Every structure is written in structure tokens, then in C-alpha cells.
């Protein structure tokens, strides 16, 4: 039972935000669009509820990408790749905050740079 029945449960994924962002925003270089649609959208973090993401989720994502999955033949990526991924995610989140007026996750869970 919800304490406030009027409170709507929010559940959207990062991948949903990415697709909406790409539909609305201007054209981007193929690199950015490709990174968002094929790489970042395929990550486990993209399927999680964006309203409940934490620093821990982002840390685990970066560590996982850096290590890769040797048993599956997936090499780890360079730190520059993870930095680029995080900057693309930040672009989507900032766009959501300022254009759609939604706050994907609380300020206590992240900081703006």
C-alpha cells in the first residue's frame, strides 16, 4: 500500500531517455549517435530505473566496462572510452532536466560538474 496514493510511481530507463533525446535533439556526429544507440543503450545500466540510479550504479558500470568479460571474449575498454560514455550519459540527463523538466535521479546521488 502506498502512503500517498496520488504519487505516481516513476519508472523510465536510461535507454528510453536516450531514444527520446535522439528523436528531439539536433543531428549529431555518427560517433555520438552510434555510441548512444548501440553501445550505451546496450549496457546493463541502461535498463535500470533512471529515477533510482546511484553513484554505485555508475561506478559498477565503469568498472565492468574497464574489466570486460574475458570468459565471453569481451575485452575491457580504455579509460577514455568510459569517460566519453559518461559524458554522453550526462548530456542526456542534463537535457532531460532542462527540456523535459524531469530530474532523473536525486542530487544526493550525483553532482554536476
Biopython code that builds the backbone (N, CA, C, O; Angstrom):
import numpy as np
from Bio.PDB.StructureBuilder import StructureBuilder

atoms = [
    (1, "UNK", "N", (0.842, -1.179, 0.000)),
    (1, "UNK", "CA", (0.000, 0.000, 0.000)),
    (1, "UNK", "C", (0.891, 1.248, 0.000)),
    (1, "UNK", "O", (1.847, 1.352, 0.769)),
    (2, "UNK", "N", (0.554, 2.175, -0.873)),
    (2, "UNK", "CA", (1.323, 3.416, -0.951)),
    (2, "UNK", "C", (0.823, 4.394, 0.098)),
    (2, "UNK", "O", (-0.378, 4.488, 0.354)),
    (3, "UNK", "N", (1.746, 5.115, 0.697)),
    (3, "UNK", "CA", (1.365, 6.115, 1.684)),
    (3, "UNK", "C", (0.628, 7.279, 1.038)),
    (3, "UNK", "O", (-0.287, 7.843, 1.638)),
    (4, "UNK", "N", (1.013, 7.635, -0.161)),
    (4, "UNK", "CA", (0.366, 8.717, -0.884)),
    (4, "UNK", "C", (-0.154, 8.160, -2.202)),
    (4, "UNK", "O", (0.603, 8.068, -3.169)),
    (5, "UNK", "N", (-1.443, 7.784, -2.261)),
    (5, "UNK", "CA", (-1.974, 7.155, -3.471)),
    (5, "UNK", "C", (-1.916, 8.049, -4.703)),
    (5, "UNK", "O", (-1.979, 7.554, -5.828)),
    (6, "UNK", "N", (-1.796, 9.363, -4.503)),
    (6, "UNK", "CA", (-1.719, 10.284, -5.633)),
    (6, "UNK", "C", (-0.327, 10.306, -6.258)),
    (6, "UNK", "O", (-0.148, 10.754, -7.390)),
    (7, "UNK", "N", (0.644, 9.821, -5.509)),
    (7, "UNK", "CA", (2.024, 9.806, -6.010)),
    (7, "UNK", "C", (2.161, 8.724, -7.079)),
    (7, "UNK", "O", (1.973, 7.537, -6.810)),
    (8, "UNK", "N", (2.486, 9.149, -8.269)),
    (8, "UNK", "CA", (2.662, 8.206, -9.366)),
    (8, "UNK", "C", (4.046, 7.581, -9.280)),
    (8, "UNK", "O", (5.048, 8.275, -9.106)),
    (9, "UNK", "N", (4.084, 6.287, -9.403)),
    (9, "UNK", "CA", (5.366, 5.592, -9.415)),
    (9, "UNK", "C", (6.069, 5.895, -10.720)),
    (9, "UNK", "O", (5.507, 5.709, -11.799)),
    (10, "UNK", "N", (7.287, 6.356, -10.618)),
    (10, "UNK", "CA", (8.051, 6.711, -11.807)),
    (10, "UNK", "C", (8.965, 5.556, -12.171)),
    (10, "UNK", "O", (9.695, 5.025, -11.334)),
    (11, "UNK", "N", (8.908, 5.185, -13.428)),
    (11, "UNK", "CA", (9.842, 4.174, -13.911)),
    (11, "UNK", "C", (10.124, 4.428, -15.379)),
    (11, "UNK", "O", (9.264, 4.224, -16.236)),
    (12, "UNK", "N", (11.313, 4.864, -15.654)),
    (12, "UNK", "CA", (11.813, 5.054, -17.009)),
    (12, "UNK", "C", (13.265, 4.583, -16.999)),
    (12, "UNK", "O", (13.959, 4.678, -15.987)),
    (13, "UNK", "N", (13.694, 4.087, -18.118)),
    (13, "UNK", "CA", (15.073, 3.619, -18.204)),
    (13, "UNK", "C", (15.924, 4.633, -18.956)),
    (13, "UNK", "O", (15.410, 5.486, -19.680)),
    (14, "UNK", "N", (17.218, 4.523, -18.774)),
    (14, "UNK", "CA", (18.148, 5.384, -19.492)),
    (14, "UNK", "C", (17.987, 5.194, -20.995)),
    (14, "UNK", "O", (18.075, 6.160, -21.753)),
    (15, "UNK", "N", (17.754, 3.967, -21.429)),
    (15, "UNK", "CA", (17.597, 3.710, -22.863)),
    (15, "UNK", "C", (16.361, 4.436, -23.411)),
    (15, "UNK", "O", (16.381, 4.908, -24.548)),
    (16, "UNK", "N", (15.292, 4.529, -22.620)),
    (16, "UNK", "CA", (14.114, 5.295, -23.050)),
    (16, "UNK", "C", (14.471, 6.777, -23.192)),
    (16, "UNK", "O", (14.064, 7.430, -24.153)),
    (17, "UNK", "N", (15.222, 7.295, -22.240)),
    (17, "UNK", "CA", (15.657, 8.690, -22.298)),
    (17, "UNK", "C", (16.556, 8.918, -23.521)),
    (17, "UNK", "O", (16.437, 9.940, -24.197)),
    (18, "UNK", "N", (17.439, 7.980, -23.798)),
    (18, "UNK", "CA", (18.341, 8.110, -24.948)),
    (18, "UNK", "C", (17.546, 8.199, -26.244)),
    (18, "UNK", "O", (17.799, 9.074, -27.073)),
    (19, "UNK", "N", (16.581, 7.292, -26.420)),
    (19, "UNK", "CA", (15.795, 7.294, -27.657)),
    (19, "UNK", "C", (14.984, 8.579, -27.813)),
    (19, "UNK", "O", (14.901, 9.135, -28.908)),
    (20, "UNK", "N", (14.393, 9.045, -26.727)),
    (20, "UNK", "CA", (13.619, 10.291, -26.787)),
    (20, "UNK", "C", (14.541, 11.476, -27.094)),
    (20, "UNK", "O", (14.198, 12.352, -27.888)),
    (21, "UNK", "N", (15.689, 11.489, -26.467)),
    (21, "UNK", "CA", (16.677, 12.551, -26.694)),
    (21, "UNK", "C", (17.088, 12.593, -28.162)),
    (21, "UNK", "O", (17.138, 13.667, -28.762)),
    (22, "UNK", "N", (17.379, 11.445, -28.738)),
    (22, "UNK", "CA", (17.806, 11.396, -30.139)),
    (22, "UNK", "C", (16.689, 11.794, -31.100)),
    (22, "UNK", "O", (16.957, 12.334, -32.174)),
    (23, "UNK", "N", (15.435, 11.530, -30.718)),
    (23, "UNK", "CA", (14.298, 11.945, -31.543)),
    (23, "UNK", "C", (14.139, 13.460, -31.553)),
    (23, "UNK", "O", (13.790, 14.041, -32.580)),
    (24, "UNK", "N", (14.392, 14.099, -30.419)),
    (24, "UNK", "CA", (14.117, 15.524, -30.267)),
    (24, "UNK", "C", (15.297, 16.431, -30.576)),
    (24, "UNK", "O", (15.120, 17.514, -31.132)),
    (25, "UNK", "N", (16.467, 16.008, -30.227)),
    (25, "UNK", "CA", (17.639, 16.883, -30.340)),
    (25, "UNK", "C", (18.129, 16.952, -31.786)),
    (25, "UNK", "O", (17.727, 16.159, -32.637)),
    (26, "UNK", "N", (18.992, 17.905, -32.032)),
    (26, "UNK", "CA", (19.560, 18.083, -33.371)),
    (26, "UNK", "C", (20.388, 16.878, -33.782)),
    (26, "UNK", "O", (20.679, 15.996, -32.973)),
    (27, "UNK", "N", (20.758, 16.857, -35.044)),
    (27, "UNK", "CA", (21.611, 15.777, -35.564)),
    (27, "UNK", "C", (22.982, 15.828, -34.897)),
    (27, "UNK", "O", (23.495, 16.901, -34.577)),
    (28, "UNK", "N", (23.552, 14.672, -34.699)),
    (28, "UNK", "CA", (24.861, 14.575, -34.072)),
    (28, "UNK", "C", (25.806, 13.850, -35.004)),
    (28, "UNK", "O", (25.393, 13.224, -35.980)),
    (29, "UNK", "N", (27.037, 13.946, -34.694)),
    (29, "UNK", "CA", (28.029, 13.171, -35.433)),
    (29, "UNK", "C", (27.709, 11.690, -35.266)),
    (29, "UNK", "O", (27.149, 11.281, -34.249)),
    (30, "UNK", "N", (28.055, 10.910, -36.239)),
    (30, "UNK", "CA", (27.769, 9.472, -36.185)),
    (30, "UNK", "C", (28.356, 8.819, -34.942)),
    (30, "UNK", "O", (27.771, 7.886, -34.391)),
    (31, "UNK", "N", (29.500, 9.301, -34.504)),
    (31, "UNK", "CA", (30.154, 8.714, -33.335)),
    (31, "UNK", "C", (29.267, 8.809, -32.106)),
    (31, "UNK", "O", (29.087, 7.820, -31.396)),
    (32, "UNK", "N", (28.705, 9.997, -31.843)),
    (32, "UNK", "CA", (27.877, 10.189, -30.653)),
    (32, "UNK", "C", (26.581, 9.398, -30.765)),
    (32, "UNK", "O", (26.186, 8.720, -29.817)),
    (33, "UNK", "N", (25.916, 9.478, -31.913)),
    (33, "UNK", "CA", (24.669, 8.742, -32.105)),
    (33, "UNK", "C", (24.915, 7.247, -31.986)),
    (33, "UNK", "O", (24.143, 6.539, -31.340)),
    (34, "UNK", "N", (25.979, 6.765, -32.600)),
    (34, "UNK", "CA", (26.309, 5.347, -32.522)),
    (34, "UNK", "C", (26.625, 4.902, -31.111)),
    (34, "UNK", "O", (26.197, 3.833, -30.675)),
    (35, "UNK", "N", (27.375, 5.722, -30.402)),
    (35, "UNK", "CA", (27.715, 5.391, -29.013)),
    (35, "UNK", "C", (26.457, 5.302, -28.160)),
    (35, "UNK", "O", (26.326, 4.395, -27.338)),
    (36, "UNK", "N", (25.530, 6.240, -28.351)),
    (36, "UNK", "CA", (24.304, 6.237, -27.558)),
    (36, "UNK", "C", (23.390, 5.070, -27.927)),
    (36, "UNK", "O", (22.865, 4.395, -27.042)),
    (37, "UNK", "N", (23.196, 4.826, -29.220)),
    (37, "UNK", "CA", (22.217, 3.822, -29.640)),
    (37, "UNK", "C", (22.725, 2.391, -29.591)),
    (37, "UNK", "O", (21.976, 1.487, -29.220)),
    (38, "UNK", "N", (23.966, 2.170, -29.954)),
    (38, "UNK", "CA", (24.435, 0.784, -30.000)),
    (38, "UNK", "C", (25.243, 0.371, -28.781)),
    (38, "UNK", "O", (25.139, -0.768, -28.326)),
    (39, "UNK", "N", (26.037, 1.271, -28.252)),
    (39, "UNK", "CA", (26.887, 0.895, -27.117)),
    (39, "UNK", "C", (26.202, 1.166, -25.778)),
    (39, "UNK", "O", (25.913, 0.231, -25.032)),
    (40, "UNK", "N", (25.945, 2.417, -25.471)),
    (40, "UNK", "CA", (25.405, 2.782, -24.157)),
    (40, "UNK", "C", (24.023, 2.177, -23.939)),
    (40, "UNK", "O", (23.720, 1.706, -22.843)),
    (41, "UNK", "N", (23.187, 2.186, -24.966)),
    (41, "UNK", "CA", (21.840, 1.623, -24.832)),
    (41, "UNK", "C", (21.864, 0.122, -24.569)),
    (41, "UNK", "O", (20.874, -0.434, -24.093)),
    (42, "UNK", "N", (22.978, -0.543, -24.870)),
    (42, "UNK", "CA", (23.067, -1.988, -24.654)),
    (42, "UNK", "C", (23.622, -2.354, -23.277)),
    (42, "UNK", "O", (23.634, -3.529, -22.910)),
    (43, "UNK", "N", (24.074, -1.373, -22.524)),
    (43, "UNK", "CA", (24.657, -1.646, -21.210)),
    (43, "UNK", "C", (23.580, -1.964, -20.180)),
    (43, "UNK", "O", (22.440, -1.513, -20.294)),
    (44, "UNK", "N", (23.956, -2.740, -19.183)),
    (44, "UNK", "CA", (23.026, -3.119, -18.118)),
    (44, "UNK", "C", (22.440, -1.893, -17.414)),
    (44, "UNK", "O", (21.262, -1.891, -17.056)),
    (45, "UNK", "N", (23.242, -0.863, -17.216)),
    (45, "UNK", "CA", (22.784, 0.339, -16.524)),
    (45, "UNK", "C", (21.643, 1.021, -17.282)),
    (45, "UNK", "O", (20.820, 1.706, -16.675)),
    (46, "UNK", "N", (21.589, 0.839, -18.595)),
    (46, "UNK", "CA", (20.553, 1.477, -19.409)),
    (46, "UNK", "C", (19.172, 0.888, -19.183)),
    (46, "UNK", "O", (18.166, 1.515, -19.516)),
    (47, "UNK", "N", (19.115, -0.308, -18.622)),
    (47, "UNK", "CA", (17.833, -0.967, -18.363)),
    (47, "UNK", "C", (17.303, -0.704, -16.955)),
    (47, "UNK", "O", (16.177, -1.081, -16.634)),
    (48, "UNK", "N", (18.101, -0.066, -16.130)),
    (48, "UNK", "CA", (17.676, 0.219, -14.756)),
    (48, "UNK", "C", (16.773, 1.444, -14.714)),
    (48, "UNK", "O", (16.794, 2.277, -15.621)),
    (49, "UNK", "N", (15.983, 1.543, -13.657)),
    (49, "UNK", "CA", (15.113, 2.704, -13.462)),
    (49, "UNK", "C", (15.980, 3.940, -13.252)),
    (49, "UNK", "O", (16.735, 4.019, -12.283)),
    (50, "UNK", "N", (15.868, 4.892, -14.153)),
    (50, "UNK", "CA", (16.730, 6.080, -14.104)),
    (50, "UNK", "C", (16.459, 6.935, -12.864)),
    (50, "UNK", "O", (17.329, 7.688, -12.427)),
    (51, "UNK", "N", (15.263, 6.821, -12.302)),
    (51, "UNK", "CA", (14.925, 7.614, -11.120)),
    (51, "UNK", "C", (15.568, 7.067, -9.845)),
    (51, "UNK", "O", (15.570, 7.739, -8.813)),
    (52, "UNK", "N", (16.109, 5.862, -9.912)),
    (52, "UNK", "CA", (16.724, 5.290, -8.710)),
    (52, "UNK", "C", (18.210, 4.977, -8.889)),
    (52, "UNK", "O", (18.806, 4.319, -8.037)),
    (53, "UNK", "N", (18.813, 5.440, -9.984)),
    (53, "UNK", "CA", (20.248, 5.216, -10.177)),
    (53, "UNK", "C", (21.062, 5.927, -9.101)),
    (53, "UNK", "O", (20.698, 7.006, -8.634)),
    (54, "UNK", "N", (22.159, 5.306, -8.722)),
    (54, "UNK", "CA", (23.033, 5.866, -7.692)),
    (54, "UNK", "C", (24.462, 5.960, -8.222)),
    (54, "UNK", "O", (24.774, 5.464, -9.305)),
    (55, "UNK", "N", (25.302, 6.594, -7.450)),
    (55, "UNK", "CA", (26.727, 6.643, -7.796)),
    (55, "UNK", "C", (27.295, 5.240, -7.932)),
    (55, "UNK", "O", (28.119, 4.971, -8.805)),
    (56, "UNK", "N", (26.843, 4.353, -7.059)),
    (56, "UNK", "CA", (27.300, 2.963, -7.089)),
    (56, "UNK", "C", (27.003, 2.321, -8.447)),
    (56, "UNK", "O", (27.842, 1.598, -8.985)),
    (57, "UNK", "N", (25.813, 2.580, -9.003)),
    (57, "UNK", "CA", (25.464, 2.033, -10.320)),
    (57, "UNK", "C", (26.449, 2.503, -11.389)),
    (57, "UNK", "O", (26.906, 1.715, -12.216)),
    (58, "UNK", "N", (26.769, 3.796, -11.360)),
    (58, "UNK", "CA", (27.706, 4.342, -12.344)),
    (58, "UNK", "C", (29.115, 3.794, -12.130)),
    (58, "UNK", "O", (29.821, 3.495, -13.093)),
    (59, "UNK", "N", (29.526, 3.663, -10.864)),
    (59, "UNK", "CA", (30.851, 3.101, -10.559)),
    (59, "UNK", "C", (30.962, 1.668, -11.053)),
    (59, "UNK", "O", (31.951, 1.296, -11.684)),
    (60, "UNK", "N", (29.949, 0.868, -10.766)),
    (60, "UNK", "CA", (29.951, -0.525, -11.201)),
    (60, "UNK", "C", (29.974, -0.625, -12.723)),
    (60, "UNK", "O", (30.638, -1.498, -13.282)),
    (61, "UNK", "N", (29.250, 0.270, -13.390)),
    (61, "UNK", "CA", (29.228, 0.289, -14.847)),
    (61, "UNK", "C", (30.626, 0.553, -15.407)),
    (61, "UNK", "O", (31.078, -0.136, -16.321)),
    (62, "UNK", "N", (31.298, 1.549, -14.856)),
    (62, "UNK", "CA", (32.642, 1.900, -15.335)),
    (62, "UNK", "C", (33.624, 0.761, -15.070)),
    (62, "UNK", "O", (34.410, 0.403, -15.948)),
    (63, "UNK", "N", (33.586, 0.198, -13.883)),
    (63, "UNK", "CA", (34.492, -0.905, -13.540)),
    (63, "UNK", "C", (34.255, -2.099, -14.465)),
    (63, "UNK", "O", (35.207, -2.713, -14.947)),
    (64, "UNK", "N", (33.002, -2.423, -14.708)),
    (64, "UNK", "CA", (32.654, -3.535, -15.586)),
    (64, "UNK", "C", (33.161, -3.312, -17.008)),
    (64, "UNK", "O", (33.697, -4.227, -17.633)),
    (65, "UNK", "N", (32.992, -2.101, -17.511)),
    (65, "UNK", "CA", (33.467, -1.783, -18.861)),
    (65, "UNK", "C", (34.986, -1.877, -18.952)),
    (65, "UNK", "O", (35.529, -2.378, -19.937)),
    (66, "UNK", "N", (35.662, -1.394, -17.922)),
    (66, "UNK", "CA", (37.134, -1.410, -17.926)),
    (66, "UNK", "C", (37.669, -2.842, -17.890)),
    (66, "UNK", "O", (38.644, -3.163, -18.570)),
    (67, "UNK", "N", (37.027, -3.700, -17.093)),
    (67, "UNK", "CA", (37.488, -5.086, -16.958)),
    (67, "UNK", "C", (37.125, -5.933, -18.174)),
    (67, "UNK", "O", (37.884, -6.820, -18.565)),
    (68, "UNK", "N", (35.963, -5.661, -18.773)),
    (68, "UNK", "CA", (35.477, -6.508, -19.854)),
    (68, "UNK", "C", (34.937, -7.812, -19.296)),
    (68, "UNK", "O", (34.723, -7.941, -18.091)),
    (69, "UNK", "N", (34.720, -8.769, -20.169)),
    (69, "UNK", "CA", (34.251, -10.092, -19.768)),
    (69, "UNK", "C", (35.117, -11.133, -20.473)),
    (69, "UNK", "O", (34.732, -11.666, -21.513)),
    (70, "UNK", "N", (36.288, -11.418, -19.902)),
    (70, "UNK", "CA", (37.242, -12.330, -20.549)),
    (70, "UNK", "C", (36.651, -13.703, -20.895)),
    (70, "UNK", "O", (36.997, -14.277, -21.927)),
    (71, "UNK", "N", (35.770, -14.231, -20.050)),
    (71, "UNK", "CA", (35.184, -15.547, -20.321)),
    (71, "UNK", "C", (34.272, -15.527, -21.541)),
    (71, "UNK", "O", (34.048, -16.562, -22.169)),
    (72, "UNK", "N", (33.746, -14.353, -21.877)),
    (72, "UNK", "CA", (32.885, -14.209, -23.058)),
    (72, "UNK", "C", (33.661, -13.638, -24.242)),
    (72, "UNK", "O", (33.092, -13.384, -25.304)),
    (73, "UNK", "N", (34.960, -13.439, -24.050)),
    (73, "UNK", "CA", (35.785, -12.899, -25.119)),
    (73, "UNK", "C", (35.596, -11.410, -25.346)),
    (73, "UNK", "O", (35.898, -10.896, -26.423)),
    (74, "UNK", "N", (35.092, -10.710, -24.319)),
    (74, "UNK", "CA", (34.867, -9.268, -24.427)),
    (74, "UNK", "C", (36.006, -8.548, -23.715)),
    (74, "UNK", "O", (36.179, -8.674, -22.502)),
    (75, "UNK", "N", (36.771, -7.798, -24.484)),
    (75, "UNK", "CA", (37.886, -7.044, -23.913)),
    (75, "UNK", "C", (37.382, -5.831, -23.144)),
    (75, "UNK", "O", (36.314, -5.292, -23.432)),
    (76, "UNK", "N", (38.167, -5.416, -22.166)),
    (76, "UNK", "CA", (37.871, -4.181, -21.455)),
    (76, "UNK", "C", (38.145, -2.987, -22.358)),
    (76, "UNK", "O", (38.852, -3.103, -23.359)),
    (77, "UNK", "N", (37.587, -1.851, -21.999)),
    (77, "UNK", "CA", (37.770, -0.640, -22.805)),
    (77, "UNK", "C", (38.729, 0.312, -22.103)),
    (77, "UNK", "O", (38.988, 0.185, -20.906)),
    (78, "UNK", "N", (39.242, 1.255, -22.858)),
    (78, "UNK", "CA", (40.159, 2.257, -22.315)),
    (78, "UNK", "C", (39.409, 3.231, -21.418)),
    (78, "UNK", "O", (38.197, 3.403, -21.549)),
    (79, "UNK", "N", (40.132, 3.859, -20.516)),
    (79, "UNK", "CA", (39.505, 4.835, -19.619)),
    (79, "UNK", "C", (38.899, 5.991, -20.404)),
    (79, "UNK", "O", (37.906, 6.576, -19.970)),
    (80, "UNK", "N", (39.481, 6.329, -21.553)),
    (80, "UNK", "CA", (38.910, 7.412, -22.370)),
    (80, "UNK", "C", (37.532, 7.034, -22.905)),
    (80, "UNK", "O", (36.670, 7.898, -23.066)),
    (81, "UNK", "N", (37.324, 5.757, -23.181)),
    (81, "UNK", "CA", (36.015, 5.295, -23.654)),
    (81, "UNK", "C", (34.972, 5.433, -22.555)),
    (81, "UNK", "O", (33.862, 5.902, -22.806)),
    (82, "UNK", "N", (35.323, 5.025, -21.334)),
    (82, "UNK", "CA", (34.356, 5.150, -20.242)),
    (82, "UNK", "C", (34.071, 6.611, -19.935)),
    (82, "UNK", "O", (32.939, 6.965, -19.603)),
    (83, "UNK", "N", (35.073, 7.454, -20.040)),
    (83, "UNK", "CA", (34.870, 8.888, -19.822)),
    (83, "UNK", "C", (33.924, 9.459, -20.874)),
    (83, "UNK", "O", (33.039, 10.252, -20.552)),
    (84, "UNK", "N", (34.107, 9.061, -22.119)),
    (84, "UNK", "CA", (33.234, 9.515, -23.200)),
    (84, "UNK", "C", (31.800, 9.020, -22.965)),
    (84, "UNK", "O", (30.845, 9.778, -23.136)),
    (85, "UNK", "N", (31.652, 7.752, -22.574)),
    (85, "UNK", "CA", (30.325, 7.202, -22.282)),
    (85, "UNK", "C", (29.628, 8.014, -21.199)),
    (85, "UNK", "O", (28.459, 8.376, -21.330)),
    (86, "UNK", "N", (30.366, 8.295, -20.126)),
    (86, "UNK", "CA", (29.773, 9.048, -19.017)),
    (86, "UNK", "C", (29.386, 10.459, -19.458)),
    (86, "UNK", "O", (28.361, 10.982, -19.021)),
    (87, "UNK", "N", (30.186, 11.074, -20.310)),
    (87, "UNK", "CA", (29.846, 12.424, -20.774)),
    (87, "UNK", "C", (28.604, 12.390, -21.656)),
    (87, "UNK", "O", (27.794, 13.316, -21.599)),
    (88, "UNK", "N", (28.430, 11.348, -22.471)),
    (88, "UNK", "CA", (27.223, 11.225, -23.296)),
    (88, "UNK", "C", (25.989, 10.995, -22.425)),
    (88, "UNK", "O", (24.924, 11.553, -22.690)),
    (89, "UNK", "N", (26.137, 10.176, -21.392)),
    (89, "UNK", "CA", (25.022, 9.956, -20.461)),
    (89, "UNK", "C", (24.655, 11.268, -19.784)),
    (89, "UNK", "O", (23.476, 11.582, -19.619)),
    (90, "UNK", "N", (25.668, 12.032, -19.392)),
    (90, "UNK", "CA", (25.416, 13.317, -18.739)),
    (90, "UNK", "C", (24.650, 14.260, -19.666)),
    (90, "UNK", "O", (23.755, 14.975, -19.215)),
    (91, "UNK", "N", (24.988, 14.270, -20.944)),
    (91, "UNK", "CA", (24.279, 15.117, -21.908)),
    (91, "UNK", "C", (22.793, 14.766, -21.924)),
    (91, "UNK", "O", (21.946, 15.659, -21.923)),
    (92, "UNK", "N", (22.478, 13.487, -21.938)),
    (92, "UNK", "CA", (21.080, 13.045, -21.951)),
    (92, "UNK", "C", (20.375, 13.456, -20.661)),
    (92, "UNK", "O", (19.245, 13.942, -20.702)),
    (93, "UNK", "N", (21.029, 13.267, -19.523)),
    (93, "UNK", "CA", (20.441, 13.607, -18.226)),
    (93, "UNK", "C", (20.212, 15.114, -18.099)),
    (93, "UNK", "O", (19.151, 15.541, -17.643)),
    (94, "UNK", "N", (21.186, 15.913, -18.494)),
    (94, "UNK", "CA", (21.040, 17.375, -18.425)),
    (94, "UNK", "C", (19.922, 17.833, -19.356)),
    (94, "UNK", "O", (19.137, 18.709, -18.992)),
    (95, "UNK", "N", (19.843, 17.255, -20.545)),
    (95, "UNK", "CA", (18.762, 17.574, -21.481)),
    (95, "UNK", "C", (17.411, 17.274, -20.830)),
    (95, "UNK", "O", (16.485, 18.082, -20.911)),
    (96, "UNK", "N", (17.304, 16.112, -20.187)),
    (96, "UNK", "CA", (16.058, 15.730, -19.514)),
    (96, "UNK", "C", (15.684, 16.737, -18.436)),
    (96, "UNK", "O", (14.518, 17.112, -18.306)),
    (97, "UNK", "N", (16.669, 17.172, -17.669)),
    (97, "UNK", "CA", (16.403, 18.127, -16.584)),
    (97, "UNK", "C", (15.928, 19.475, -17.104)),
    (97, "UNK", "O", (14.993, 20.057, -16.555)),
    (98, "UNK", "N", (16.561, 19.972, -18.152)),
    (98, "UNK", "CA", (16.263, 21.325, -18.616)),
    (98, "UNK", "C", (15.173, 21.406, -19.670)),
    (98, "UNK", "O", (14.471, 22.415, -19.739)),
    (99, "UNK", "N", (15.007, 20.382, -20.489)),
    (99, "UNK", "CA", (13.999, 20.434, -21.547)),
    (99, "UNK", "C", (12.708, 19.748, -21.122)),
    (99, "UNK", "O", (11.624, 20.289, -21.339)),
    (100, "UNK", "N", (12.803, 18.575, -20.525)),
    (100, "UNK", "CA", (11.608, 17.854, -20.110)),
    (100, "UNK", "C", (11.205, 18.179, -18.676)),
    (100, "UNK", "O", (10.148, 17.754, -18.211)),
    (101, "UNK", "N", (12.043, 18.925, -17.987)),
    (101, "UNK", "CA", (11.806, 19.313, -16.594)),
    (101, "UNK", "C", (11.600, 18.113, -15.679)),
    (101, "UNK", "O", (10.733, 18.121, -14.805)),
    (102, "UNK", "N", (12.407, 17.090, -15.893)),
    (102, "UNK", "CA", (12.396, 15.924, -15.005)),
    (102, "UNK", "C", (13.774, 15.784, -14.392)),
    (102, "UNK", "O", (14.783, 16.138, -15.002)),
    (103, "UNK", "N", (13.801, 15.277, -13.208)),
    (103, "UNK", "CA", (15.073, 15.052, -12.519)),
    (103, "UNK", "C", (15.259, 13.537, -12.428)),
    (103, "UNK", "O", (14.693, 12.887, -11.550)),
    (104, "UNK", "N", (16.066, 12.975, -13.354)),
    (104, "UNK", "CA", (16.210, 11.529, -13.412)),
    (104, "UNK", "C", (16.618, 10.862, -12.104)),
    (104, "UNK", "O", (16.063, 9.818, -11.758)),
    (105, "UNK", "N", (17.558, 11.423, -11.376)),
    (105, "UNK", "CA", (17.912, 10.871, -10.068)),
    (105, "UNK", "C", (18.225, 12.041, -9.160)),
    (105, "UNK", "O", (18.528, 13.136, -9.634)),
    (106, "UNK", "N", (18.153, 11.817, -7.860)),
    (106, "UNK", "CA", (18.250, 12.918, -6.912)),
    (106, "UNK", "C", (19.648, 13.494, -6.836)),
    (106, "UNK", "O", (20.634, 12.819, -7.131)),
    (107, "UNK", "N", (19.717, 14.759, -6.434)),
    (107, "UNK", "CA", (21.006, 15.449, -6.320)),
    (107, "UNK", "C", (21.931, 14.766, -5.323)),
    (107, "UNK", "O", (23.151, 14.843, -5.472)),
    (108, "UNK", "N", (21.391, 14.110, -4.325)),
    (108, "UNK", "CA", (22.252, 13.452, -3.352)),
    (108, "UNK", "C", (22.980, 12.264, -3.983)),
    (108, "UNK", "O", (23.978, 11.790, -3.442)),
    (109, "UNK", "N", (22.486, 11.786, -5.117)),
    (109, "UNK", "CA", (23.122, 10.658, -5.773)),
    (109, "UNK", "C", (24.139, 11.057, -6.826)),
    (109, "UNK", "O", (24.885, 10.205, -7.309)),
    (110, "UNK", "N", (24.188, 12.331, -7.195)),
    (110, "UNK", "CA", (25.177, 12.762, -8.176)),
    (110, "UNK", "C", (25.491, 14.232, -7.996)),
    (110, "UNK", "O", (24.775, 14.961, -7.310)),
    (111, "UNK", "N", (26.552, 14.641, -8.612)),
    (111, "UNK", "CA", (26.919, 16.051, -8.569)),
    (111, "UNK", "C", (27.112, 16.548, -9.979)),
    (111, "UNK", "O", (27.540, 15.799, -10.857)),
    (112, "UNK", "N", (26.799, 17.815, -10.202)),
    (112, "UNK", "CA", (27.029, 18.428, -11.506)),
    (112, "UNK", "C", (28.438, 18.982, -11.536)),
    (112, "UNK", "O", (28.931, 19.513, -10.540)),
    (113, "UNK", "N", (29.083, 18.856, -12.683)),
    (113, "UNK", "CA", (30.425, 19.415, -12.823)),
    (113, "UNK", "C", (30.397, 20.548, -13.808)),
    (113, "UNK", "O", (31.431, 21.161, -14.073)),
]
sb = StructureBuilder()
sb.init_structure("model")
sb.init_model(0)
sb.init_chain("A")
sb.init_seg("    ")
for serial, (resi, resn, name, xyz) in enumerate(atoms, 1):
    if name == "N":
        sb.init_residue(resn, " ", resi, " ")
    sb.init_atom(name, np.array(xyz, "f"), 0.0, 1.0, " ", f" {name:<3s}", serial, name[0])
structure = sb.get_structure()
